[in-house]
């Protein structure tokens, strides 16, 4: 929030969700798994990717819009 000249400017923070496939014994990222997220009620595909050594990032609004 910025305050200048008696004016308050508010900015929305965009939330993100992170997904990854990890080894249950040591929590290391496991590349190569094919993962999908689908809407529970709509059945629509929200996201699809192959896991890497990095977490997959998706905006939370994308979940809401496509669920």
Secondary structure, DSSP 8 states (H G I E B T S, - for coil): -EEETTEEE------EEEE--B-TTT--B-TT-EEEEE-TTT--EEEEEE--SS-EEEEHHHHHHH-
